[in-house]
């Protein structure tokens, strides 16, 4: 009897076949090869970088390891050729899970030559997608058929719409992440360093660092205002007054992406109020997406809400609408409200105007916005408003024409506490959203 996961995956692969057949027909190809990738060895060294499979391969087959190939020909059952080297130095790749093997004709091969021999030729036009460009060229695939732009764009576009299998996988990825967040918070409140909080996260989530979808961001005090802080101050560092944790866990190649900000002993009461205010407005924004809404409009709404919060706190002397009009919220909230989430943490096609990949860049005033799309059903998005005290960004306003609209004494008082970000992962449904994060984390 099939499991629920097997049923969801069966439907997912059927959808991959349908959409890929259309994309191949539109771009003039008869067959598609998806390569899982080749390890990268550091120059003049004998160690490899952590391996991440080609996302398009994972979209079809959540199979770990390099050198595998998925072959798809319209009207044919897809094939999975697994590279399983005879090797006693390293653990061989695990067998394809039963629910995956049920959807493919599976062949194991011990060498790259054997993989390609098993793949064979189709007698038609073959497209290759993957990072192993030199290997594909060496196997006779012409340059124009290696990662062809039109085909890749169409497959990227289809990844914007998550199947039920993908949604449930992303929901599953929030569970161990939530355990990690609770452990990191407990460590923080017991006086741990950033590094100790990081180790507490890994142990509770049950993962190694290289298994994470992205390096954890665990920043205390002013370091929480560095958006991608990966420093992990060690045992010599003083306990933090605030802590920002941005972390996730990967399940079957899909990663959760969650952020919380915590106030500890010694945190300024006004900064505590700002954390509470950000938590409230983030919940409002996370519940707001609806099909037909422009993501840019939701981003601008976030700026207005943050402007109002800064005004209530006395940091800005004008309300949210005026603050947004004059660009006064941008140094406090310099990134986009969120992004697509899936196999890649910053998933693809967020700035596409159509399935051909026509660019849809963000407006000049919000250059870091990763998603300019109209929101549609089955999209999975992060909602992550932020409020930071970043001296570099605020510097130009201190001497600018709007300097009197800021309370600089309050800015200076709060700068040592860093930044605030709250982030959930949500899937858009016909009449609302399903928040994948909130069932696990408050």
N, C-alpha and C positions, 0 to 999 in steps of 0.2 A: 504494500500500500504506500502511495506517495505521501511524503510529508508536506506540510503547508509550505515550507521553504522550496521544496522541489516543484510544487505547483506554480508558485510565484516565478521561479526561475524559468520554468518551461514557457510561461507566457512572455517573459522578458526576452528570451532567445527568439521566440517567434516574432516579436516586434522588431528585434534587430534584423532578422532576415527580411522582413517586409520593407523597412526603411532603407536598408542597405541595397536591396534589389533596385529600388527606385533611384537611389543615388548613383549606382553603377550605370543604369540605363541613361540617366541624364548626362553623364560624363563620358560615356562611350567605352566603358570597361566591361569585360566579361567575367572577371574573377578578382577577388580581393584576398591578399595575404596580409595578416596582422601579426607582426613580430613582437614578442614580449620584450626584446631589448638585449643589449650586450653590456656586461659590466665595464665600468670605467676604471682603468688602472692609472694611478697617479704617475706623473712623469718621473722617470729614473727611480722607480720604486717597485715593490712587488705586492703592494696592498691596493685593494679595490675600494672605491667609494661605496657607501651604502647603495644597494640596488633598488631602483623603483621601476616597475614594469611600465611599458607603454600604455597610456590610459585607454587608447582605443582597443588594445588587446584585452585589458581588464573589463572593458564594457561588455565584451562577449564572454570571457572566461576568467573567473577569479582563481587563477592558478599561479602559484608562487614560482619565482625563479626566472633566469634568463634563457634565451635560445629557443623558446617555444614558438610555434606558429599556428594561428587559426587560419584555415582556408575556407572561403565561402564562394560558392558558385550558385547563381540563381537557379532554383528548382532542384537543388541537390542538398542532401543532408550535410551540415557543416562538419569539417574535420578539425581535430586538434592533434598536432604532432608535438609531442613533449620531448624536450631535450633532457635525457637522464644519463649523465656521464657515469662511467665506471670509475669511481674515485674513492680512495680511502682517506684522503686528507680532509675532506669536508662532507658534511651530511648531505646525502642526495635529496633532491626535491621530493616532497610528499606526493603520493599518488593524487590524481585529480579526484576531488570529492565525488561521491556517488551521484549526487544531484547534477553535477556538471557532466560527468561521463555519460549520463543517460541521454544527453542532448547532442553528443558528438560521436563520430567515429574516431576513436582514440588510438594513436600509434605512438609507441615509445621508440626513441632513437638515441644511440650512445654517443654520436659525434655530430658536429654541425653539418658535415657532408651527408651523413645519413638522414638528418632532418630534411635537407633540401632534396635528397633523392626521394624521400617519402612524399614530399610535397609535389614533386614532378612538374610537368608543364601542362597547360590547359589547351593549347592550340589556339588561344585567342589573346585578347589584350588583358594582361594582368597588372593590377595596381598593387603597390606595396606601401604599407604604412608602418613606420617605426623609426627608431633612432639609428638603426644599423645600416646606414646609407651605403657605406663602402661595401659591406657584405652583400647587399642587394644588387649593387652595380656589378660586383664580381660574379654574381650568379646570372648575369645576362638581362637583368631588368633595366630597360632604358631610363634615362634620367627623368624624362617627362612623366614617367609612370611611378616614380618614387615620391611619395608624399604629395601627390598632385593637388594643387591648391583648391580647385573646385570640388573635388571629392572630399577632401579633409574638411572644408567649410560646411558641406552638407551634413557630414557625420557629426561635426561639432554642434551644429544647430539642433540635431536630433537629441543630443545629450542634454539640451536645455529642459527636456520634458522627461521626468523621472517615472519609471515604471513602479508598480506596487512592490516589486522585489527590491528596487533601489531604495525606495522610501523606508521599507522595513529594515533594510540593512543599515541605513543611516540612523534610524531610531535605535537599533541594537547597539550602534557605536556610542550612543550617549550614556549607556549604562555603566561600563567600566570607567568612562571619563568622569562621571558623577562621583564614583568612589574615589577617584584621584583628587577631585576638587575638595571633597570633605576631608581627606587626609591632609592635603596641603594647608587648608584653613586651620585644622587642628594644630599642625606643626607651627604655623605662624603664631597662633595665640599662645603657644607654649614657649615662644622666644627663639624659634628656629631661624637659621639664615636662609637666603634664597636657595642655595644649593641643597640644604636639608629639606626644604619644602618641595623642591623638584624631585628629590629622591623619594620622598613620601608619596608624591603623586604617582611616580612610576611603579612603586611597590604595590600601592592600592589598586592601580589600574591593571596590574599584571602584565606590563609590557617592558621591552627593552627600548632604549632611546631610538635605535634605528627603525623600530616598528611604528613610531609615531607618524601621523600624517604631516606634521611640521614640528620644528623644535619648540618646546614649551617656552612661553614668555612668562616669567615669574619675576616681577620687579617690585622692590620696596621703595617707598618714598619717592624722591625725585626721579628715580630710574623707571618708575611706572609711567612717566611721560615720554619715554623713548618707545615709539610705537612697536618696533620689532626688537625689543631688548632681549638678548640671549646670554647676558653676562654671567648670571648665577654667582653672585658674590659668596665667598666661602666662609669658613668658620671664624675669620677675623672680623667680619662685618657686624655692626651693631644690629640688634633687633629692629624691625621696621615698625613704623607707626601706621603705615598703610601698605597694602599688598594688592597688586593686580596679577591675576592668573588668566592667561589665554592659552588653552590647551585642548587637545582632542585625543581620540583613539581611532585606529583604523580597524575595520571589520570587512573582510572580503574585498579589500581595496578601496573602500569608501570611508572617509574620515569625518568625524564630528568636529565642530569648531565652536568652542564655548568660551566666554569670558565673564569673570566676576571680579569685583573690586571690594576689598574688605578694609574696615577701619579697626585699628588696634589701640592699645593703650598709648596715650599721648597724642592721638590724632586731634587736630583742631575741630571744635564743635561745628564750625561753619562748613568745614570740609565733609564732616559726617552728614550734615544736612544736604550737601551737594550730592553725595553718594545716594542718599535716599531719594532725592529728586530725580537723579538719572535712572534709578531703578524703576520709578513710577512712569516716567515718560517712555522708557524702553518698552515696558509692558504694553503701553498704549500703542506704540509704533509696531510692535511685533504682532498685535492683533489686527492691524489695519489693512494689510494687503488684500486686494480683491482683483479678480480677473478684469482686465480693461484699464486698470490704474497704471499710470506711468511711474516707474521706479524713481525717476528724477523728482516727481512731485512729492513722493514720500520723503526723499532726501531733504528737500527744501522745508518740508514740514518739520523735520527733525531739527533743522537750524532754527526755526522759529521757536520751537519748544525750548531748546537750549538757551536761546536768547532771553526768553521769558524767565527761565530759571536763574540765569546770571543777573537779570534785572531784580528779581525778588531778593537775591542774596546781596544786592548792592554793588556787585562788581561792575555791572554796566548801568549807566544812568538813563538808558532808554529801553523801551519794551522790545519784544522779539521782532515785530514787523520792521521797525526802524533799524534795529541792529542788523537784520538780514539785508535790508536794502542798502545799507552803508558798508556791508562786508565785515562788520565787527565780530561776528561769531566765527569767522573762518580761522583766526589764529587759535581759538579754543577747540575747534572741531575741524581739523585739517584733512581728514580722510573721508571716504565715502561711507554711506550708511551701511553698506554691506555688499554682498556679491553672491553669485551662484555658488552652490556647494554640491559636490558629488565625488567623483574619483579624484579630481584635483580640488584642493582646498579653495583656491580661486578658480572655480571651474570656468570652462570655455564658453564663448559666444555671448558674453555679457554686453559687448559693444558691437553686436551685429545688427544691421537693419533688416536683413533677410537671410534666407537659407543659402544664398550664394556667397555670403560673407562680406557684403557691402559694409564698410565701416560706419558706425554710428558713434562718433567720439563724444565725450562729455562736453558740456559748455565750459568756456574759458574760466569762469569763476569757480568751477568745481573740477579741476583737472584730475583729481585722484578718484573720482567716482568710477567704480569698476563695472557698473551695470546701468545701461541707458535704455534697456528694453521696456516694452509694455508688459506688465505682469500678466501671466496666463496660468491657467490651471495646470497642475503637475510640476510647476517650477519649485525648486527648493532654494531658499534664500537665507542668508544670514541677516539679522537685524542687529546692528552693533553701534549705536550712537556713542560718541566719546566726548569728554570734556577734559582738556589738559592745560596745564600751565607750563608752556614751553618758552623760555626766555628768547630764544632765537626768533620765533614767530611773532612775539609780542613787541619786540624791540622797535620795529618800524612804526608801530602805533604810538609809542611813547613820545615821539617827536612829530607825529603827523597832525593833520588838521582835526582829527577826531579825538585827540588825546584827552580832552576834558570830559569825554563821555565814559571814561574808565575811572574807577577808584584804584589808583595805583598802589596805595597802601595795602588794600585788601589783596591785590594781585601778588604783591611781594610777600605778604603774610602766608598765602596759600601755596606759593610756588614750591616750598620744600616738601610738600605732600604729593606732588607729582600729577597723576592723571587718573581719570575714571573711565572705564569702559564696561558696558554690560552687553552681552551677546547671546542670542538664541538662534537656533536653526528651525526654520518653519517651512512647511510645505503648503502651497496654495491649493485650496480646494474650491469647488464650484461656488460655495456660499460663505467662504471664510478661510481660516488657516488652521492647520494642526501644528501646534508648537511641539517639536520633537524633544526639546530640552526641558521644559517646565515640569513634565511628569517626574523627572529625576532630580532636578535642582530647583531650589526656591528662587 
